[in-house]
Amino acid sequence: MSEHRTERKTERKTVLVTGANKGIGYEIAAGLGALGWSVGVGARDAERRETAVAKLRAAGVDAFGVPLDVTDDASVTAAAGLIEDRAGRLDVLVNNAGVTGSAPQMPTTVDVATVRTAVETNVIGVIRVTNAMLPLLRRSPSPRIVNVSSSVGSLTLQTTPGAETGPIAVAYSPSKTFLNAVTVQYAKELQDTDILINAACPGYCATDLNGFQGHRTPEQGATVAIRLATLPDDGPTGGFFDEDGVVPW
């Protein structure tokens, strides 16, 4: 092993951002890359992934592509192997990849396959990737996991009269509620470790998931995930946050 590669494996922080080829995921990758971190751009689409990597590199980021389909066991296992070979450990995992599912999503008429698809990506995919990356995260002195959620998954807000929680969406919104609950369960199991895991709400950002209708930019949406990825060792775990603070469960 070369001296340069030994330095990379022991000193440079490495982050994997899933769904990082565009939108909020890309901006999270860019923001952490600007801190001098090595950034794994996780994405299914090879062309979009490599375009994102090239753009990040042009901006001075140490970026590398990670072929990754969060719904596929073999793909996730291969991604973990790629990161181990390249960096030797993982300091931060940002579970950003997500889908809204096809519309309409009225509970009484929804195609159950739509619900299944949302849960497979937004929940099971997070569990699959997190568990595959945990051995690498445990090698980091300050490991962090950030699950990109949404305020539409807040049961408190969903049941508060007048609260703005978007349209009825029996696939997408409950999948984020499920993700929030999963985040809490991980925090409880990992409470005696150095791993801090939290859920982040980026707000209503203009991305292709909502037809670019959001009033916030992806860069604005990335700020809370970046903050949670860089928490100090005495930072919170098992919480749900947006840029203004705590989001009610």
Stockholm file with secondary structure:
# STOCKHOLM 1.0

chainA/1-249         MSEHRTERKTERKTVLVTGANKGIGYEIAAGLGALGWSVGVGARDAERRETAVAKLRAAGVDAFGVPLDVTDDASVTAAAGLIEDRAGRLDVLVNNAGVTGSAPQMPTTVDVATVRTAVETNVIGVIRVTNAMLPLLRRSPSPRIVNVSSSVGSLTLQTTPGAETGPIAVAYSPSKTFLNAVTVQYAKELQDTDILINAACPGYCATDLNGFQGHRTPEQGATVAIRLATLPDDGPTGGFFDEDGVVPW
#=GR chainA/1-249 SS CCHHHHHHHHTSCEEEEETCSSHHHHHHHHHHHTTTCEEEEEESCHHHHHHHHHHHHHTTCEEEEEECCTTCHHHHHHHHHHHHHHHSSCSEEEECCCCCCSSCCCTTTCCHHHHHHHHIIIIIHHHHHHHHHHHHHTTSSSCEEEEECCGGGCHHHHTSTTCCCCSCCTTHHHHHHHHHHHHHHHHHHTTTSSCEEEEECCCSBCSGGGTTCCSBCHHHHHHHHHHHHTCCTTCCCSCEEETTEECCC
#=GC SS_cons         CCHHHHHHHHTSCEEEEETCSSHHHHHHHHHHHTTTCEEEEEESCHHHHHHHHHHHHHTTCEEEEEECCTTCHHHHHHHHHHHHHHHSSCSEEEECCCCCCSSCCCTTTCCHHHHHHHHIIIIIHHHHHHHHHHHHHTTSSSCEEEEECCGGGCHHHHTSTTCCCCSCCTTHHHHHHHHHHHHHHHHHHTTTSSCEEEEECCCSBCSGGGTTCCSBCHHHHHHHHHHHHTCCTTCCCSCEEETTEECCC
//
